[in-house]
Amino acid sequence: MAYTNELVARKRIAFNGAVTSLLLLCLLLVSIFFYLVAKDYNPAQKYQVLLYTKIAIVFIILISPTFKYGGLLAPVKVFAVLYLFVYGFGGWIWVDRGLDLSEKTVFYSTLAIISFAFGFVTTRPFYSPEHNPSVIYAKPYFRKSLIFFIIVPLICFLLFLAVAGIPALRPDALTYRFEARQRISSYVIFTMRSIQLPLYFAICASLLGLYFTSRKVRIFLVLAIFAVYFINFVPGWRNPLFFITLNLALIFGYSTSAKKATAAALFVFIGALTILTFGFMRLYNLSSVQEVGAITYFRSRSSSDIEMFLLWASNALSVYSYGFIQSLYAFPDVLGHLHGRVILITLSTMLPGQGQLLDQILKEALGMDFDGGGLNLSLLGESYADFGMIGVILYPFIYGGIMGVLMKAVERNKTPARIVPAAFVMSCIIQGTMTGLLSISIYHILGAFLVFILYMERKSRGRKGALNARPTR
């Protein structure tokens, strides 16, 4: 009987996947037709058709049973909605301004989201992980593996405060944060941020009822969340705050009931709004000590600070699609395609010396001069930098496949050792829509720390009696 039910379930999954794939194929043909064949359409009209195509793709992802696991907070749905705002609605401003290559940007981004959906549909039905009670609660080894990610980050945080103060609260935070980073070293900042990792495991285990379940301890964990936010707020970057918000929301969504995942979705929305406000205030405060082009532009088109914020927020996501456009300019005409070297450039910056990330290299190659760091390539920009149009199709397909595999792994075995790594990787992919993934060093460094924790946990399970250790209450 059980075998029959499983066979029926597999057939249903295969049928849903086939229907979804057929719909995606139809939308792909529509996109190619209106970009390559419909010569009578102007760029604005083509943009509208391709925007409607993106909306249709996102709608399929939101309602199709193939993408159903995880409720409102299913990572594939979060990715699709954010993608729509960055490359769909966010791309209109560049078409409206008549920016060169904006039409190609809209077309490539449509191909990429279709490829992402295909990757998810293709890999999800075929992965069936074994049931492995990987929990991370063996008391002595758990403490040993995590002490580095609690004591050492706190020491680095105090060192940062002593040397650089709180850059985020300075009027010139947009520029001073880079001066502070050079003064204190990026390694200190990366180590500070690693304190979020043990928090993820502790919260996940608490929600699952494994340990840290007493009322006092849970109150302490809530306070620890605020502390981790503050530690990551101090250096002056807002993207790490959104990254933490995504991780916490996904962990909460996978560690509790589907109904409670709605609360996590609301948490993500409020967190994103808060981080947008932080980004606006950073520019607004900087305008009090020097000229800021963005603030001057939006102030001239609004009658109040609130209206200026709303106008700024509605255009904020277009910045990331602009990074993709600049990648089309730079590769291959200025820098040449990198053929898989994007991640190698990122990893090389972790070595001693003055290495440059690809966003800074791109900024200098295009002769740009603006406050702050480099130009975010976005997920599609770095994909194009590596392999051109092939990369724009290949990388999203891989990321979609990774999401499908991870969601199935969590679905079959809800333990901290599955949920936390899955939430971490999927948060990287989701935020990579805006910042890029392969070209951002913090993802790789935190990922290495996470692998170390998982290694220590697996090592502890290999010791006699480790899994029988009494959970810490």
C-alpha positions in Angstrom: 0.0 0.0 0.0 2.8 2.4 0.9 4.6 1.6 -2.3 1.4 2.3 -4.3 0.9 5.7 -2.6 4.5 6.6 -3.3 4.2 5.6 -6.9 1.0 7.7 -7.2 2.8 10.7 -5.6 5.7 10.3 -8.0 3.4 10.2 -11.0 1.6 13.3 -9.8 4.9 15.2 -9.3 6.0 14.1 -12.8 2.7 15.3 -14.3 2.8 18.7 -12.6 6.4 19.1 -13.7 5.5 18.2 -17.3 2.7 20.8 -17.3 4.9 23.4 -15.7 7.7 22.7 -18.2 5.2 23.0 -21.2 4.0 26.4 -19.9 7.6 27.6 -19.5 8.5 26.4 -23.0 5.6 28.4 -24.4 6.7 31.6 -22.6 10.2 31.0 -23.8 9.0 30.9 -27.4 7.0 34.1 -26.9 10.1 35.9 -25.5 12.3 34.8 -28.4 9.6 35.8 -30.9 9.1 39.3 -29.6 12.8 40.0 -29.2 14.2 38.5 -32.4 11.3 38.4 -34.8 8.9 41.2 -34.0 10.9 44.0 -35.7 7.9 46.4 -35.8 7.8 46.7 -32.0 9.8 49.5 -30.4 11.9 48.9 -27.2 9.1 50.1 -24.9 6.6 47.7 -26.5 9.0 44.8 -26.4 9.7 45.6 -22.7 6.0 45.5 -21.9 5.6 42.1 -23.6 8.7 40.7 -21.8 7.5 42.2 -18.5 4.2 40.5 -18.9 6.1 37.3 -19.7 8.1 37.6 -16.4 4.9 38.2 -14.5 3.4 35.1 -16.0 6.5 33.1 -15.1 6.4 34.3 -11.5 2.7 33.6 -11.3 3.4 30.0 -12.4 6.0 29.7 -9.7 3.6 31.1 -7.1 0.7 28.8 -7.9 2.1 25.6 -9.5 2.1 22.5 -7.2 5.7 21.9 -8.4 6.9 24.9 -6.4 4.4 24.5 -3.5 6.7 23.4 -0.6 7.4 26.1 2.0 4.1 28.1 1.7 4.4 31.9 1.2 8.1 31.7 2.2 9.2 29.0 -0.2 12.7 30.3 -1.3 11.9 29.8 -4.9 8.9 32.1 -4.6 10.9 34.7 -2.7 13.6 34.6 -5.4 11.0 34.9 -8.2 9.3 37.9 -6.7 12.5 39.7 -5.9 13.8 38.9 -9.4 10.6 40.4 -10.9 11.2 43.7 -9.0 14.9 43.9 -9.9 14.9 42.9 -13.5 11.2 43.4 -14.4 9.9 46.6 -12.9 13.4 47.8 -12.1 14.4 47.5 -15.8 11.7 49.9 -17.0 13.6 53.1 -15.9 16.5 52.2 -18.2 14.3 51.5 -21.2 12.4 54.7 -20.5 15.7 56.6 -20.6 16.7 55.0 -23.8 19.9 53.5 -22.3 21.9 51.4 -24.8 21.6 47.6 -24.2 18.6 48.0 -21.9 16.5 46.0 -24.4 19.0 43.2 -24.4 19.0 43.3 -20.6 15.3 42.8 -20.5 15.5 39.8 -22.9 18.4 38.1 -21.2 16.8 38.5 -17.8 13.6 36.8 -19.2 15.7 33.9 -20.5 17.4 33.6 -17.1 14.2 33.3 -15.0 12.8 30.7 -17.4 16.1 28.8 -17.1 16.0 29.1 -13.3 12.5 27.6 -13.2 13.5 24.8 -15.6 16.4 24.0 -13.3 14.1 23.7 -10.3 11.6 21.6 -12.2 14.2 19.3 -13.6 16.1 18.4 -10.4 13.4 18.4 -7.7 11.5 15.2 -8.7 14.7 13.0 -8.9 16.3 13.6 -5.5 15.2 11.4 -2.6 17.7 11.8 0.3 18.2 9.1 2.9 16.8 9.6 6.4 19.9 10.6 8.4 19.3 11.8 12.0 21.9 14.6 11.7 20.9 16.8 14.6 23.9 18.8 16.0 23.3 18.4 19.7 26.2 16.3 20.9 27.0 18.5 23.9 30.8 18.5 24.2 31.7 18.6 20.5 29.0 21.1 19.8 30.5 23.5 22.3 34.0 23.0 21.0 33.0 23.6 17.4 31.1 26.8 18.2 33.3 28.5 20.7 35.4 30.1 17.9 32.2 31.6 16.4 31.1 33.2 19.7 34.2 34.3 21.7 36.4 35.3 18.8 33.8 37.3 16.9 33.0 39.3 20.1 36.6 40.1 20.6 36.9 41.3 17.0 33.7 43.4 17.5 35.2 45.1 20.5 38.4 45.7 18.5 36.4 47.2 15.6 34.6 49.6 18.0 37.9 50.7 19.6 39.6 51.4 16.2 36.7 52.6 13.9 33.8 53.4 16.2 30.4 53.0 14.7 30.6 54.0 11.0 26.9 53.4 10.4 25.9 56.3 12.7 28.3 58.8 11.0 26.9 61.3 8.5 29.6 60.2 6.0 29.0 56.5 6.6 28.8 55.8 2.8 32.5 56.7 2.5 33.9 56.3 6.0 33.0 52.6 6.1 35.6 51.8 3.5 38.2 53.8 5.4 37.3 51.9 8.5 37.6 48.6 6.7 41.1 49.4 5.5 42.1 50.5 9.0 40.8 47.4 10.8 41.1 44.8 8.0 38.3 42.9 6.2 39.3 39.7 8.1 38.2 41.3 11.4 34.8 42.3 9.9 34.3 38.8 8.4 35.1 37.2 11.7 32.6 39.5 13.5 29.9 38.4 11.1 30.5 34.7 11.7 28.7 35.1 15.0 25.4 34.7 13.2 26.1 31.0 12.4 25.8 29.5 15.9 22.7 31.6 16.4 21.1 30.0 13.4 21.7 26.5 14.8 20.5 27.4 18.3 17.2 29.0 17.0 16.5 26.1 14.7 17.1 23.5 17.4 14.9 25.5 19.8 12.1 25.7 17.3 12.3 22.0 16.6 12.2 21.3 20.4 15.6 19.6 20.5 17.3 21.9 23.1 17.3 25.5 24.2 13.6 25.1 24.8 13.2 26.7 28.2 11.4 30.1 28.4 14.5 31.9 29.8 16.8 30.5 27.1 14.4 31.5 24.3 14.2 35.1 25.7 18.0 35.1 25.6 17.9 33.9 22.0 15.6 36.8 21.0 18.1 39.2 22.7 20.9 37.5 20.8 19.1 38.1 17.5 19.1 41.9 18.2 22.8 41.7 19.3 23.7 40.0 16.0 21.8 42.6 14.0 23.6 45.4 15.9 27.1 43.8 15.3 26.4 43.6 11.6 24.9 47.0 11.5 27.9 48.8 13.0 30.3 48.5 9.9 27.7 50.4 7.8 26.6 47.9 5.1 22.9 47.1 4.8 23.1 43.9 2.7 24.4 41.7 5.6 21.3 42.8 7.6 19.0 41.6 4.8 21.0 38.4 4.6 20.4 37.7 8.3 16.7 38.5 7.9 16.4 35.9 5.0 18.2 33.2 7.0 16.1 33.7 10.1 12.9 33.8 8.1 13.7 30.6 6.2 14.8 28.8 9.3 11.6 29.8 11.1 9.5 28.8 8.1 11.1 25.3 7.9 11.3 24.7 11.6 7.6 25.5 12.4 4.2 24.8 10.9 3.2 26.1 7.4 0.8 28.6 9.0 3.5 30.2 11.1 5.6 30.6 8.0 3.2 33.5 7.1 4.6 35.4 10.1 8.1 34.8 8.8 7.1 36.2 5.4 5.8 39.3 7.2 9.1 39.5 9.1 11.0 39.5 5.7 8.8 42.3 4.4 9.3 44.4 7.5 13.0 43.7 7.5 13.3 44.7 3.9 11.4 47.9 4.5 13.7 48.7 7.5 16.8 48.0 5.5 15.6 50.3 2.7 15.0 53.0 5.3 18.5 52.5 6.6 19.9 52.8 3.1 18.0 56.0 2.5 19.0 57.6 5.8 22.6 56.8 5.1 22.4 58.8 1.8 20.2 61.5 3.5 22.7 62.1 6.3 25.6 62.1 3.9 23.9 64.9 1.9 24.2 67.1 5.0 28.0 67.2 4.7 28.5 66.9 1.0 26.7 66.9 -2.3 24.9 63.6 -3.1 23.6 63.3 -6.6 20.8 60.8 -5.8 19.4 62.9 -3.0 19.6 66.1 -5.1 17.8 64.3 -8.0 14.9 62.9 -5.8 14.6 66.1 -3.8 13.9 68.1 -7.0 11.1 65.7 -7.9 9.3 65.5 -4.5 7.6 67.9 -2.1 8.4 66.2 1.2 11.0 63.8 2.7 8.4 61.0 2.8 7.6 61.4 -0.8 11.3 61.5 -1.6 11.8 58.3 0.3 9.0 56.5 -1.6 10.4 57.8 -4.9 13.9 56.6 -3.9 12.7 53.2 -2.7 10.7 52.6 -6.0 13.9 53.2 -8.0 16.3 51.5 -5.6 16.1 48.1 -7.2 16.8 49.5 -10.6 20.4 50.0 -9.5 21.0 46.3 -9.5 19.7 45.8 -13.1 22.0 48.8 -14.0 24.9 46.7 -12.8 23.9 44.0 -15.3 23.7 46.6 -18.1 27.2 47.7 -17.4 28.4 44.1 -17.5 27.1 44.0 -21.0 29.2 47.0 -21.8 32.3 45.7 -20.2 32.3 42.0 -21.3 33.9 41.2 -23.6 34.7 44.5 -25.2 36.6 46.1 -22.3 37.7 43.2 -20.0 36.9 40.1 -22.0 34.9 37.1 -20.7 36.4 35.5 -17.7 35.4 31.9 -18.5 34.8 30.8 -14.9 37.3 33.1 -13.2 34.7 35.2 -11.4 34.9 33.0 -8.3 38.6 32.7 -8.5 39.0 36.5 -8.4 36.8 36.6 -5.4 38.7 33.9 -3.6 42.0 35.6 -4.4 40.9 38.6 -2.3 41.0 36.4 0.8 44.8 36.0 0.4 47.2 38.6 2.0 47.7 41.7 0.0 45.5 44.3 -1.7 43.2 42.3 -3.9 40.2 43.8 -5.7 36.8 42.3 -6.1 35.2 42.2 -9.5 32.8 45.0 -8.7 35.7 47.4 -8.1 37.5 46.1 -11.2 34.4 46.8 -13.3 34.0 50.3 -11.8 37.6 51.3 -12.7 37.5 49.7 -16.1 34.4 51.7 -17.1 35.9 54.9 -15.6 33.2 55.5 -13.1 33.5 57.9 -10.2 31.0 57.7 -7.4 31.1 57.4 -3.6 31.3 54.0 -2.0 32.6 50.7 -3.3 32.4 49.1 -6.6 29.4 48.4 -9.0 27.3 45.4 -8.0 27.2 43.1 -11.0 24.1 41.2 -9.8 23.7 37.5 -10.3 23.1 37.9 -14.1 26.0 40.4 -14.4 28.6 37.9 -13.0 27.0 35.1 -15.1 27.5 37.2 -18.2 31.0 38.1 -17.2 32.0 34.5 -17.1 30.4 33.0 -20.3 28.2 35.6 -22.0 24.7 34.6 -23.0 25.5 31.0 -22.2 26.3 32.0 -18.6 23.1 33.9 -18.3 21.2 30.7 -19.1 23.5 28.2 -17.4 24.0 29.7 -14.0 20.3 30.4 -13.2 19.6 26.8 -14.3 22.2 25.5 -11.8 20.8 27.8 -9.0 17.3 26.6 -9.7 18.5 23.0 -9.5 20.3 23.6 -6.2 17.1 25.1 -4.7 15.1 22.1 -5.8 17.5 19.7 -4.2 17.8 21.6 -0.9 14.0 22.1 -0.6 13.5 18.3 -1.1 16.3 17.5 1.4 14.7 19.7 4.1 11.2 18.3 3.3 12.4 14.7 4.0 14.5 15.4 7.1 13.9 18.5 9.3 17.0 18.8 11.5 19.3 21.7 12.1 22.0 20.0 10.1 19.7 20.1 7.0 17.7 23.3 7.6 20.5 25.7 8.5 22.8 24.9 5.5 19.8 24.9 3.2 18.6 28.3 4.5 22.1 29.7 4.2 22.7 28.6 0.6 19.2 29.6 -0.6 19.6 33.0 1.2 22.8 33.5 -0.8 21.0 32.8 -4.1 18.1 35.0 -3.2 20.2 38.0 -2.2 22.6 37.2 -5.1 19.8 38.5 -7.4 20.8 42.0 -6.3 24.5 41.8 -5.2 25.8 38.8 -7.1 26.8 35.5 -5.6 30.1 34.3 -7.0 31.6 37.8 -6.7 30.8 38.4 -3.0 33.5 37.2 -0.7 31.5 37.1 2.5 29.3 34.3 1.2 32.3 32.1 0.6 33.9 32.9 4.0 30.8 32.3 6.0 30.1 29.2 3.9 33.6 27.8 4.9 32.8 28.5 8.5 29.5 26.7 8.2 31.2 23.7 6.6 33.6 23.6 9.5 30.6 23.4 12.0 29.0 20.6 10.0 32.3 18.7 9.9 32.7 19.0 13.7 29.1 17.8 14.1 29.7 14.8 11.8 32.9 14.0 13.7 31.0 14.1 17.0 28.4 11.7 15.7 31.2 9.3 14.9 32.3 9.2 18.5 30.9 6.5 20.8 27.8 7.8 22.6 27.9 11.2 21.1 24.3 11.1 19.9 23.2 9.9 23.3 24.4 13.1 25.0 21.7 14.8 26.9 20.4 17.9 25.1 21.2 21.2 26.8 18.0 22.8 28.2 
